[in-house]
Amino acid sequence: MNYIIILKIIIKMDKLKKLIVYRIDGINYIGSTIVSLNIRQSNHISDCYNVKIKHHYNTPLYIHVREKSLQIKLIPIAYYFVSNKSRRYAEQYWINKYDSINNGLNVMNALFKNKTLYHQEYYQVNKKKLNQMNNEYYKKNKKKMLEKSKKWRKKNPNFRKIKIICPKCNCLTNREHIKRHQRSKKCKKLTFQRH
């Protein structure tokens, strides 16, 4: 037997974690956990009824559970041994299978649980609507916004004149012109030489 191959398999298995993909009984909601279902169920119940955790308390799932006075009971769908990278893909497979985003209470794609990615996608999809809302807000509050910026500039007169080091090329530049500097040939050339 080749012990090196067996050792490599054991090392890979050590990095894998047991993933449980579950559904909430009576609700079209898919989730996943690497802890036991009892612990995850306790966390769901705590998040559902704890007003102090506002970002969880007001999710459509917990609002629905409170309005209908439902019990949160997790039903396992599948068990996997997966790496951290593939956890989201396993969950997303079941979200797609049950169509729990369109016809259920999953709010976002499992692959976009990273909120910055979710917000970037949301912005791309709703770009026109968001720009229109911003323009309307600016038109309604133009005087207030201009006054606020004038006050801020008076309090911070040297803000634009502050010298900073460009994180890309390590050159000294004004804070006011950092974006323009980073688009310059000089910065691009020095950045390319550093890498």
C-alpha positions as CSV (number, residue, x, y, z in Angstrom):
1,M,0.0,0.0,0.0
2,N,1.1,3.5,-0.7
3,Y,1.0,5.2,2.7
4,I,1.7,8.7,1.2
5,I,-1.6,8.6,-0.8
6,I,-3.5,7.5,2.3
7,L,-1.9,10.2,4.4
8,K,-2.9,12.8,1.7
9,I,-6.5,11.6,1.8
10,I,-6.5,11.8,5.6
11,I,-5.1,15.3,5.5
12,K,-7.8,16.4,3.0
13,M,-10.5,14.7,5.2
14,D,-9.3,16.7,8.2
15,K,-10.0,19.9,6.3
16,L,-13.5,18.8,5.4
17,K,-16.4,19.6,7.7
18,K,-19.8,17.9,8.1
19,L,-22.4,20.1,6.5
20,I,-26.1,19.6,7.1
21,V,-28.5,21.2,4.6
22,Y,-32.0,21.6,6.2
23,R,-35.4,22.9,5.6
24,I,-37.8,24.5,8.2
25,D,-40.9,22.4,8.7
26,G,-43.9,24.0,7.0
27,I,-41.9,26.8,5.5
28,N,-40.0,26.9,2.2
29,Y,-36.7,28.0,3.7
30,I,-33.4,26.3,3.1
31,G,-30.3,26.7,5.3
32,S,-27.1,24.9,6.2
33,T,-25.0,24.4,9.3
34,I,-21.8,22.8,10.4
35,V,-23.0,22.6,14.0
36,S,-25.7,20.1,15.2
37,L,-29.3,20.7,14.1
38,N,-30.3,21.3,17.7
39,I,-27.8,24.1,18.2
40,R,-28.8,25.7,14.9
41,Q,-32.5,25.4,15.7
42,S,-31.9,27.1,19.1
43,N,-30.1,29.9,17.2
44,H,-33.0,30.3,14.9
45,I,-35.5,30.5,17.8
46,S,-33.2,33.0,19.6
47,D,-32.8,35.2,16.5
48,C,-36.5,35.1,15.8
49,Y,-37.7,36.3,19.2
50,N,-34.7,38.5,20.3
51,V,-35.6,42.2,19.5
52,K,-32.0,43.3,20.3
53,I,-30.7,41.5,17.2
54,K,-32.4,43.8,14.7
55,H,-30.6,42.6,11.5
56,H,-32.0,39.1,12.2
57,Y,-35.3,40.0,13.9
58,N,-36.8,41.7,10.9
59,T,-36.0,39.1,8.2
60,P,-39.0,37.8,6.3
61,L,-38.5,34.3,7.7
62,Y,-38.8,35.4,11.4
63,I,-41.6,37.9,10.7
64,H,-43.5,35.1,9.0
65,V,-42.8,32.7,12.0
66,R,-44.0,35.3,14.5
67,E,-47.1,36.3,12.6
68,K,-48.3,32.7,12.1
69,S,-47.1,31.5,15.5
70,L,-45.2,28.7,13.9
71,Q,-42.7,26.3,15.6
72,I,-39.2,26.3,14.1
73,K,-38.3,22.7,13.5
74,L,-35.4,21.8,11.2
75,I,-35.7,18.8,8.9
76,P,-32.4,17.6,7.4
77,I,-32.3,17.3,3.6
78,A,-28.7,16.3,2.9
79,Y,-25.4,15.6,4.6
80,Y,-22.1,16.4,3.1
81,F,-18.4,16.5,3.9
82,V,-17.2,19.7,2.3
83,S,-14.6,22.4,2.4
84,N,-15.5,25.9,3.4
85,K,-15.4,27.0,-0.2
86,S,-17.9,24.4,-1.4
87,R,-20.4,24.9,1.5
88,R,-22.3,27.6,-0.2
89,Y,-22.5,25.7,-3.4
90,A,-24.1,22.7,-1.7
91,E,-26.7,25.0,0.0
92,Q,-27.4,26.9,-3.2
93,Y,-28.1,23.6,-5.0
94,W,-31.0,22.9,-2.6
95,I,-32.2,26.5,-2.7
96,N,-32.5,26.2,-6.5
97,K,-34.2,22.8,-6.3
98,Y,-36.9,24.1,-3.9
99,D,-37.0,27.5,-5.5
100,S,-37.0,29.0,-2.1
101,I,-35.9,32.5,-3.2
102,N,-38.9,33.1,-5.5
103,N,-41.4,30.8,-3.8
104,G,-40.1,30.8,-0.3
105,L,-38.5,32.8,2.5
106,N,-34.8,32.7,1.5
107,V,-33.9,36.4,0.9
108,M,-30.6,35.9,-0.8
109,N,-28.6,33.5,-2.8
110,A,-26.3,31.3,-0.7
111,L,-23.4,32.3,-2.8
112,F,-23.9,35.9,-2.0
113,K,-24.1,35.6,1.8
114,N,-21.1,37.9,1.7
115,K,-23.1,41.1,2.0
116,T,-20.7,43.2,-0.2
117,L,-21.2,40.8,-3.1
118,Y,-25.0,40.9,-2.5
119,H,-25.0,44.7,-2.4
120,Q,-22.9,44.9,-5.6
121,E,-25.4,42.5,-7.4
122,Y,-28.4,44.5,-6.0
123,Y,-26.8,47.7,-7.2
124,Q,-26.2,46.4,-10.7
125,V,-29.8,45.1,-11.0
126,N,-31.4,48.3,-9.5
127,K,-28.9,50.9,-10.7
128,K,-31.5,53.0,-12.6
129,K,-34.0,53.0,-9.8
130,L,-31.3,53.9,-7.1
131,N,-29.9,56.7,-9.3
132,Q,-33.4,58.1,-9.8
133,M,-34.1,57.9,-6.0
134,N,-30.7,59.7,-5.3
135,N,-31.5,62.4,-7.9
136,E,-34.9,63.0,-6.4
137,Y,-33.5,63.2,-2.9
138,Y,-30.8,65.6,-4.0
139,K,-33.4,67.9,-5.7
140,K,-35.6,67.9,-2.6
141,N,-32.7,68.5,-0.2
142,K,-30.2,70.4,-2.3
143,K,-29.9,73.5,0.1
144,K,-29.6,71.3,3.1
145,M,-26.9,69.2,1.5
146,L,-24.9,72.2,0.3
147,E,-25.0,73.8,3.7
148,K,-23.8,70.6,5.4
149,S,-20.9,70.3,3.0
150,K,-19.9,74.0,3.5
151,K,-19.9,73.6,7.3
152,W,-17.8,70.4,7.0
153,R,-15.3,72.2,4.7
154,K,-15.0,75.1,7.2
155,K,-14.3,72.6,10.0
156,N,-11.8,70.7,7.9
157,P,-10.0,73.2,5.7
158,N,-6.8,71.2,5.2
159,F,-8.5,67.9,4.5
160,R,-7.9,68.1,0.7
161,K,-4.3,69.3,1.2
162,I,-3.2,66.4,3.3
163,K,-0.4,64.4,1.8
164,I,-0.9,60.7,1.7
165,I,1.1,57.7,0.3
166,C,-0.6,55.9,-2.6
167,P,-1.2,52.3,-1.6
168,K,-0.5,51.1,-5.1
169,C,2.8,52.8,-6.0
170,N,4.0,54.3,-2.7
171,C,4.2,57.8,-4.2
172,L,3.3,60.9,-2.1
173,T,0.2,62.7,-3.4
174,N,-2.7,64.9,-2.2
175,R,-5.7,63.1,-0.7
176,E,-7.9,65.2,-3.0
177,H,-6.2,63.8,-6.1
178,I,-5.6,60.1,-5.1
179,K,-8.1,58.7,-7.6
180,R,-6.7,60.8,-10.5
181,H,-3.2,59.8,-9.4
182,Q,-4.0,56.1,-9.5
183,R,-5.3,56.5,-13.1
184,S,-2.0,58.2,-14.1
185,K,0.7,56.5,-16.2
186,K,3.2,57.1,-13.4
187,C,1.2,55.1,-10.9
188,K,0.3,52.3,-13.3
189,K,4.0,52.0,-14.4
190,L,5.3,51.9,-10.8
191,T,2.6,49.5,-9.7
192,F,3.5,47.2,-12.6
193,Q,7.2,47.3,-11.7
194,R,6.4,46.5,-8.0
195,H,4.6,43.3,-9.0
